[in-house]
Amino acid sequence: MTRATKIETILHDKNLVPRLRAIADKVFAGQRLTEAEGLLLFEQGEISFLGALANFIREKRHGDNTYFNRNFHIEPTNVCVYDCKFCSYSRMIKKREDGWEYTMDDMMAIVRKYDGEPVTEVHIVGGVLPQYDLDFYTAFLKKIKAHRPELHIKALTPVEYHYMFKKAKTSYAEGMKRMKEAGLDSMPGGGAEIFHPEIRQQICGDKCTGEQWLQIHEEWHKLGMRSNATILYGHIENYGHRIHHMEQLRQLQDRTGGFQTFIPLKFRNQDNQMSHLPEVTTIEDLKMYAVGRIYLDNFDHVKAYWPMLGRNNAQLTLAFGVDDMDGTIDDTTKIYSMAGSEEQTPAMSTRQLVNLIRQVGRRPVERDTLYHVVKDYTEAAFEEDEEFKGYVSLPVLN
C-alpha cells in the first residue's frame, strides 16, 4: 500500500468524527487551524490520523528529503546560577565540584580538533555563570571566526542572553547586534521549555520568562537572522499548555519569518528534581511531533533530536511530520546522556545517519545550518564518495 493510499484509507474512514474530518479538510486546503482545533487533535486524534495529516504536510513541502548536518557541540560549563527542576545536566554553583568550566583556550582547542573535518556548524550552549558574560562570548566568537571563517556559529539561548545583557546593562536589541557583529550566525531553540507562566513558574521560575525568550528571538530576527524554537513536553504540562506555546511561536513567526525549525524535546526523568514523574510513551512522542507539524503551518521544518529519542524512535518520527534528523553530533555532547537519553554515546557517523534515513524509505540530504544543500545522498553520490566505498544499504522497512 502506498503512502497516498494509506492517507486516503484513513481520511475516508466512516468512523472519523465530523470535527476531525473538518480539520482534515482544512489541512488539505492549506488553511490554518485554530487553537481549539489544535487541542482537539491532541485530545481526540488517533495516532494513525495524526500521522497521515502530518506526513501529508511533510511530503508536500519536502517530499522524501530528510535533512541532517555535520556539526559538533561545545558546552562551556554545566555549572549554572539557575535551578531548573527538569535539568539533569546542570550543577548549581553550590555543587561546583561536580561540574566543568572551560576556559576560552579549552574551547578553542575543541574547535581546532575539527580542523580539516567536513563539519559546517559549531553549536555552543551550556550553563549560565557570571564569568561567561557578553565580553567573553563576543571575544570567543571572534576567535572562532578568525580561525575558521566559514564555520557557522549557532550559539546560546535567550536564557544565557537575558542574563548576559542584564549584567552588561544593555538592551536586547543592542546585545543581539553586538553578538551578530562578533560572528554569531544563528540561534538555537533551547530554553523555551513551556511558555505558559503557570507551568514555567513551577519548572524554571528563576530564569527568563516566555515573553522574554520570544522578545530576544524577535530582536534577532529583526537583524535579518534565523533561529530555531523548541518545546519541552511530557512533564506537568497539559495539551492546552502545548497549544498555547505553539501559538506564541506561530504568532512571532507571522511577524518575523525568522524561525527555521521546530524541535520538540522530550522530558527525561533521570537524576533531576522531577524524577518522580513517569516519562511519556512513544505514542505520545509521535503525537507531539505530528500536531507540531500540523499546527505550525508557517514553520518550514520539524526536527527530531535522535539522541534524545533513540535511533529507532527517531526513524518513526519521519512518518509523523519530521523532515530533519539534526546532525552527526560529536561525543562531547553531554546533555543527552546525562538526562537519561536512549543514546548513551550520542555520536553517529555520516554513513550510519544516512543508513538510518534510507532504511525507512527517505532520502538523506546533507545541509548546512541554513538548509542550503551540501550533498544529496542519491545512489550516484555513493559511487563518487570515498567515505561510502563498500557501502551496503540496509533494506527498506515496510
Secondary structure, 3 states (H helix, E strand, C coil): CCHHHHHHHHHCCCCCCHHHHHHHHHHHCCCCCCHHHHHHHHHHCCHHHHHHHHHHHHHHHHCCEEEEECEEEECCECEECCCCCCCCCCEEHHHHHHCCECCHHHHHHHHHHCCCCCCCEEEECCCCCCCCCHHHHHHHHHHHHHHCCCCEEEECCHHHHHHHHHHHCCCHHHHHHHHHHHCCCEECCCCCCCCCHHHHHHHHCCCCCHHHHHHHHHHHHHCCCEEEEEEEECCCCCHHHHHHHHHHHHHHHHHHCCEEEEEEEECCCCCCCCCCCCCCCHHHHHHHHHHHHHHCCCCCEEECCHHHHCHHHHHHHCCCCCCEEEECCCCCCCHHHHCCCCCCCCCCCHHHHHHHHHHCCCEEEEECCCCCEEEECCHHHHHHCHHHCCCCCCCCCC
